[in-house]
Amino acid sequence: MIKYRLVCKGCDLSFDSWFASSREYDKLKNGKFLNCHNCNSKQVEKSLMAPKLINKNKFNKINTDLKLKKINKKIKEYQRFIKDNFDFVGENFSYEARSIHYNNKKNKKKGIYGTASKKEIKELKEEGIETESIPWVEDKNN
């Protein structure tokens, strides 16, 4: 399979199309079977294209690694914000969240964070208690 960038001389539309081979493109072009899907003109020509020379697996791995680093950096920023602005309640999260929600702790100025199971989070949400789950990345720089 080969992909060509095609340009319509009738309406200047540029689009990509796949062909079984370069011979197949020539056969379709010579038989006047190629046409523009925008204006139906038969004046469709190949334009210059640069071949992809990058090893896809290497490129994808580099791209994935960069995305992962960016995501980890953002998660760590959120973690820093949470640690600075919320009280850590550990595994007592469900209990503390209910206490705040049902006004047993009326003067709670800070939000809380901690750990809870999926079941506990579901139960809290069913009770109308707002919760959010975020991934937590442990800092490996000890």
Legacy VTK file of the C-alpha trace (Angstrom):
# vtk DataFile Version 3.0
C-alpha trace
ASCII
DATASET POLYDATA
POINTS 142 float
0.000 0.000 0.000
1.141 3.512 -0.764
-0.339 6.838 0.310
-0.246 9.850 -1.992
-1.100 13.468 -1.306
-3.420 14.480 -4.163
-4.347 17.984 -5.292
-7.409 18.909 -7.332
-6.558 21.470 -10.019
-10.249 22.400 -10.223
-10.823 23.532 -6.642
-7.301 23.397 -5.069
-8.425 20.816 -2.517
-5.587 18.737 -1.087
-6.307 15.238 0.262
-4.652 11.889 0.912
-5.527 8.640 -0.813
-4.239 5.078 -0.517
-3.353 2.887 -3.499
-2.279 -0.737 -3.787
0.892 0.405 -5.611
2.267 3.237 -7.718
1.230 1.231 -10.806
-2.327 1.083 -9.491
-2.338 4.880 -9.150
-1.068 5.227 -12.750
-3.718 2.788 -14.007
-6.531 4.670 -12.259
-5.187 8.049 -13.405
-4.803 6.949 -17.051
-8.268 5.361 -17.019
-9.733 8.658 -15.704
-11.098 6.941 -12.602
-9.601 9.474 -10.182
-11.776 12.419 -9.291
-12.046 15.065 -6.597
-14.576 14.195 -3.916
-15.323 17.908 -3.461
-15.983 19.162 -7.010
-15.927 15.864 -8.982
-13.175 17.194 -11.281
-10.934 14.658 -13.053
-7.988 17.101 -12.784
-6.392 15.343 -9.809
-2.594 15.161 -9.594
-0.032 13.810 -7.132
1.800 16.437 -5.139
5.239 16.225 -3.556
5.439 14.165 -0.403
8.334 13.435 1.897
8.640 9.787 2.876
8.545 8.916 6.556
12.015 7.834 7.527
11.539 7.680 11.291
11.311 4.251 12.817
7.705 4.208 14.010
8.377 2.087 17.078
11.217 4.338 18.224
9.186 7.487 17.495
6.124 6.137 19.319
8.233 5.116 22.322
9.850 8.561 22.516
6.468 10.247 22.107
4.890 7.981 24.755
7.777 8.606 27.175
7.395 12.383 26.749
3.649 12.188 27.347
4.155 10.013 30.420
6.708 12.451 31.886
4.325 15.358 31.251
1.434 13.509 32.930
3.574 12.524 35.930
4.736 16.128 36.316
1.126 17.365 36.284
0.040 14.714 38.812
2.902 15.726 41.118
1.801 19.386 40.853
-1.710 18.372 41.916
-0.288 16.291 44.757
1.774 19.240 46.004
-1.310 21.467 45.907
-3.396 18.880 47.766
-0.728 18.327 50.446
-0.394 22.094 50.986
-4.116 22.878 51.095
-5.921 19.819 52.459
-5.733 17.751 55.649
-4.528 14.157 55.307
-6.913 11.740 57.039
-5.432 8.476 55.757
-7.759 5.492 55.703
-10.367 7.420 57.736
-11.424 9.301 54.592
-14.981 7.899 54.432
-15.626 8.561 58.131
-14.212 12.104 57.974
-16.111 12.923 54.767
-19.392 11.821 56.345
-18.615 13.797 59.518
-18.061 16.958 57.511
-21.074 16.358 55.276
-23.486 15.689 58.103
-22.208 18.755 60.023
-20.549 16.932 62.882
-17.512 19.093 62.107
-19.129 22.434 61.258
-16.005 24.590 61.302
-13.937 22.516 58.922
-11.981 25.117 56.958
-9.830 22.778 54.895
-10.818 19.951 52.633
-9.529 16.465 53.291
-7.724 13.779 51.367
-6.948 10.174 52.081
-7.621 6.674 50.840
-10.903 4.928 50.224
-11.991 1.856 48.306
-14.076 2.093 45.153
-17.015 0.738 47.123
-16.630 3.439 49.803
-16.412 6.175 47.162
-19.536 4.836 45.460
-21.400 4.828 48.793
-20.298 8.404 49.524
-21.508 9.593 46.132
-24.845 7.812 46.639
-25.217 9.795 49.881
-24.584 13.043 47.973
-21.057 13.522 49.296
-18.788 14.917 46.608
-15.527 13.033 46.143
-12.887 12.874 43.474
-10.302 10.219 42.764
-6.913 11.084 41.394
-3.930 8.869 40.685
-1.232 9.152 43.325
2.389 8.869 42.182
4.954 8.043 44.820
8.075 10.180 44.576
11.034 7.932 43.781
13.621 10.569 44.726
14.230 9.468 48.314
LINES 1 143
142 0 1 2 3 4 5 6 7 8 9 10 11 12 13 14 15 16 17 18 19 20 21 22 23 24 25 26 27 28 29 30 31 32 33 34 35 36 37 38 39 40 41 42 43 44 45 46 47 48 49 50 51 52 53 54 55 56 57 58 59 60 61 62 63 64 65 66 67 68 69 70 71 72 73 74 75 76 77 78 79 80 81 82 83 84 85 86 87 88 89 90 91 92 93 94 95 96 97 98 99 100 101 102 103 104 105 106 107 108 109 110 111 112 113 114 115 116 117 118 119 120 121 122 123 124 125 126 127 128 129 130 131 132 133 134 135 136 137 138 139 140 141
